[in-house]
Amino acid sequence: MWPSIIAKCKEGGADVIETYIFWNGHEPAKGQYYFEERFDLVRFIKLVAAEGLFLFLRIGPYACAEWNFGGFPVWLRDIPGIEFRTDNEPYKAEMQTFVTKIVDMMKDEKLYSWQGGPIILQQIENEYGNIQGKYGQAGKRYMQWAAQMALGLDTGIPWVMCRQTDAPEQILDTCNAFYCDGFKPNSYNKPTIWTEDWDGWYADWGGPLPHRPAEDSAFAVARFYQRGGSLQNYYMYFGGTNFARTAGGPLQITSYDYDAPINEYGMLRQPKWGHLKDLHTAIKLCEPALIAVDGSPQYVKLGSMQEAHIYSSAKVHTNGSTAGNAQICSAFLANIDEHKYVSVWIFGKSYNLPPWSVSILPDCENVAFNTARVGAQTSVFTFESGSPSHSSRREPSVLLPGVRGSYLSSTWWTSKETIGTWGDGSFATQGILEHLNVTKDISDYLWYTTSVNISDEDVAFWSSKGVLPSLIIDQIRDVARVFVNGKLAGSQVGHWVSLKQPIQFVRGLNELTLLSEIVGLQNYGAFLEKDGAGFKGQVKLTGLSNGDTDLTNSAWTYQVGLKGEFSMIYTPEKQECAEWSAMQTDNIQSPFTWYKTMVDAPEGTDPVAIDLGSMGKGQAWVNGRLIGRYWSLVAPESGCPSSCNYPGAYSETKCQSNCGMPTQSWYHIPREWLQESNNLLVLFEETGGDPSKISLEVHYTKTICSRISENYYPPLSAWSWLDTGRVSVDSVAPELLLRCDDGYEISRITFASYGTPSGGCQNFSKGKCHAASTLDFVTEACVGKNKCAISVSNDVFGDPCRGVLKDLAVEAECSLSSATKEPRDEM
């Protein structure tokens, strides 16, 4: 996927790709390095260079990033005397070894800019300023050591520390936030850099899905450059998928879509991608003026909440037009009022500014772009990552409109997982051991088993009182399950929460089994090495005839992982290691069960997703590769507005969607993991689900629509550079642009009206004013093409209502192009 994603970044107007390096991916065991497949760092950087882009390498090596353990390898916490991210010799030694390894690799491959490579910036540490105070003076000493260690590696390019206001003089301190227009580095000698512009947010299991409006993202970026910004990076521009067990914690979902301009599947999220592309084009038209100013731009107060910043090679008189001036001049006009449209007077004319918006004037006269006026199309995918899946609908036989595909398979096989101790790796000891100390994170699962003897007096006591005994654990992390004599008694979910579970014992000896499950290791905060997993505090039984029984220091037998997991029954080569039988009706909704089936890949090259909305919680593999954790936890019913107003300061809870539905139902399967037919799909299901309702679908843009006013700006392609360095724009009509995915064409126009249409994408309707020729004209101009552009003016459609401001609204469907279909038919 890398080449196409990098190309889409470049097409969207990016100049630099910024990437983390995950220590636990590259050094899974101490001194054993891995740079293959998805972790082939050098190949990735060379692909970036091949597109003509620069690279910003965030070595860290702490990353956070909602990635398992923040990128730390779990073996690191086992080094005697270690404390992470403080003035601690064992930690500093390991950190220096890894950072040096990466830097040496970059030098050997000639990837630094002075060697002809793409790397222009690099980062040491990550948001350390957020937690430095927790470590006192040792934190300050560590930060200064990290800076000097990095500088001593002699990379020949600048080092960055983000969110580090006390960064040393030779290190660039930078901003990470939703807005960074007010940020200034700690020295005038440093450029103003925004390392993380949060254009969306991550999601947790059982929570809603965050969205950040394109208008607000554009506003934040325009304000940053308006007020003197040098470099700004989207976090994320492409987030992708946390495959396998790489998702962080507590409880972060497998998708890392992040509402980014390029979605999890590598598709353009419109209008966000297109609106930001237009913003980037407009800012780059101002570049000669932006770099002509060494210091502060010319500032003009235009109203109580309105202001202009003017970048010019000489002082500009703002009372009259700048059209006759020879100097280079660009201006940003901002209205930071959240509610009102405001007209402002500057350069001898009036400009109308929508609420919470910035207008960009590359020539200090004509508006090229306003952050609140979206000219990009809206795209609707075959399914959204948070949409109700087929399998979780009340009528499972109904497919989503336009989705090519159906339920996966009617033939499933099952195998039961052993509860508790299953193999040679088990051991017994006194007391409750910390989860990670036992598992070393080679599995999410750890079994704890002990025996409880129930007397006749206990049974009589419960019978006389009409009560049951309870198991109480002071604190559990992520998921805990309680089994009595092999049967599930109950579960608890949470981050260091208490568990109280009523239990049905039998007279005599009972087997009590606890299952501790990790759903992503803590990825943010101080003292990560101390966080751990499993159970904390006391484990006891209450309600026995002679009072409470403390089990904390009892003899417990430990078993890491699942039998099926360690027998690798999810791989094609190890199918004989399990006893598989054809799935019967009573196997449906059966907990602690393995399921498998064989599937063919959907035709074509579109991204593939599997709908696991009918399942409970578990993990899924295809051809032996772990897709990731799945979990059909449902988000709360409330907290999602019916519409999202872009004006006003954004936070991750402002524009949520997906309330009352599973946080994630669809899971990405990379095409390269699939063969044409006979793919082995294996699921481990913990709580019970119905695999017969699983489906495999392709993800593509099905519907596209746009609405452009006749008073919108000329297309950005109408701007051109003059020999003087100034820019000019031709006076041409606005354009409505439509584009299907690569390999697709516009097959049908489902709505077209020039006049006063109302509504939005997927619910347009004609107004009183409508040009009758619109549909025929748009059909002729667009159908059968991958993309089309239509001028929005009376010259094209005639004037259906004089003196009225008119819009052109179009909705179209995309289908596989005839050129794409032909080879498929031959197959």
HELIX and SHEET records of a PDB file:
HELIX    1   1 TRP A    2  GLU A   11  1                                  10    
HELIX    2   2 TRP A   23  HIS A   26  1                                   4    
HELIX    3   3 GLU A   37  PHE A   39  5                                   3    
HELIX    4   4 LEU A   41  ALA A   50  1                                  10    
HELIX    5   5 ASN A   68  GLY A   71  5                                   4    
HELIX    6   6 VAL A   74  ASP A   78  5                                   5    
HELIX    7   7 GLU A   89  ASP A  108  1                                  20    
HELIX    8   8 SER A  113  GLN A  115  5                                   3    
HELIX    9   9 TYR A  128  ASN A  130  5                                   3    
HELIX   10  10 GLN A  132  TYR A  135  5                                   4    
HELIX   11  11 GLY A  136  LEU A  151  1                                  16    
HELIX   12  12 ALA A  214  GLN A  226  1                                  13    
HELIX   13  13 LYS A  272  LEU A  285  1                                  14    
HELIX   14  14 GLU A  287  ALA A  292  1                                   6    
HELIX   15  15 HIS A  390  SER A  392  5                                   3    
HELIX   16  16 HIS A  435  THR A  439  1                                   5    
HELIX   17  17 ASP A  456  LYS A  465  1                                  10    
HELIX   18  18 LEU A  528  LYS A  530  5                                   3    
HELIX   19  19 LYS A  563  PHE A  566  1                                   4    
HELIX   20  20 PRO A  572  CYS A  577  5                                   6    
HELIX   21  21 THR A  585  ASN A  587  5                                   3    
HELIX   22  22 ARG A  671  TRP A  673  5                                   3    
HELIX   23  23 PRO A  691  LYS A  693  5                                   3    
HELIX   24  24 LEU A  716  ALA A  718  5                                   3    
HELIX   25  25 THR A  774  CYS A  782  1                                   9    
HELIX   26  26 ASN A  794  PHE A  797  1                                   4    
HELIX   27  27 SER A  818  GLU A  826  1                                   9    
SHEET    1   A 7 VAL A  16  TYR A  20  0                                        
SHEET    2   A 7 PHE A  54  GLY A  60  1                                        
SHEET    3   A 7 ILE A 119  ILE A 124  1                                        
SHEET    4   A 7 TRP A 159  CYS A 162  1                                        
SHEET    5   A 7 ILE A 171  ALA A 177  1                                        
SHEET    6   A 7 ILE A 193  TRP A 198  1                                        
SHEET    7   A 7 LEU A 231  TYR A 235  1                                        
SHEET    1   B 5 GLN A 298  GLY A 303  0                                        
SHEET    2   B 5 GLN A 306  SER A 312 -1                                        
SHEET    3   B 5 CYS A 329  ASN A 335 -1                                        
SHEET    4   B 5 SER A 357  LEU A 361 -1                                        
SHEET    5   B 5 PHE A 369  ASN A 370 -1                                        
SHEET    1   C 2 VAL A 342  ILE A 346  0                                        
SHEET    2   C 2 LYS A 349  LEU A 353 -1                                        
SHEET    1   D 4 THR A 378  PHE A 381  0                                        
SHEET    2   D 4 THR A 701  SER A 709 -1                                        
SHEET    3   D 4 ASP A 807  LEU A 816 -1                                        
SHEET    4   D 4 TYR A 744  GLY A 755 -1                                        
SHEET    1   E 6 SER A 581  ALA A 582  0                                        
SHEET    2   E 6 TRP A 413  LYS A 416 -1                                        
SHEET    3   E 6 THR A 593  VAL A 599 -1                                        
SHEET    4   E 6 ASN A 679  GLU A 685 -1                                        
SHEET    5   E 6 LYS A 617  VAL A 622 -1                                        
SHEET    6   E 6 ARG A 625  TRP A 631 -1                                        
SHEET    1   F 6 PHE A 427  GLN A 430  0                                        
SHEET    2   F 6 ALA A 555  VAL A 560 -1                                        
SHEET    3   F 6 TYR A 445  ILE A 454 -1                                        
SHEET    4   F 6 GLY A 508  GLU A 517 -1                                        
SHEET    5   F 6 SER A 470  VAL A 484 -1                                        
SHEET    6   F 6 LYS A 487  PRO A 502 -1                                        
SHEET    1   G 7 PHE A 427  GLN A 430  0                                        
SHEET    2   G 7 ALA A 555  VAL A 560 -1                                        
SHEET    3   G 7 TYR A 445  ILE A 454 -1                                        
SHEET    4   G 7 GLY A 508  GLU A 517 -1                                        
SHEET    5   G 7 SER A 470  VAL A 484 -1                                        
SHEET    6   G 7 PHE A 535  LEU A 544 -1                                        
SHEET    7   G 7 GLY A 547  ASP A 550 -1                                        
SHEET    1   H 3 TRP A 666  ILE A 669  0                                        
SHEET    2   H 3 VAL A 608  ASP A 611 -1                                        
SHEET    3   H 3 SER A 695  VAL A 698 -1                                        
SHEET    1   I 2 TRP A 719  TRP A 721  0                                        
SHEET    2   I 2 VAL A 727  VAL A 729 -1                                        
SHEET    1   J 2 GLU A 735  ARG A 739  0                                        
SHEET    2   J 2 LYS A 787  SER A 791 -1                                        
END                                                                             
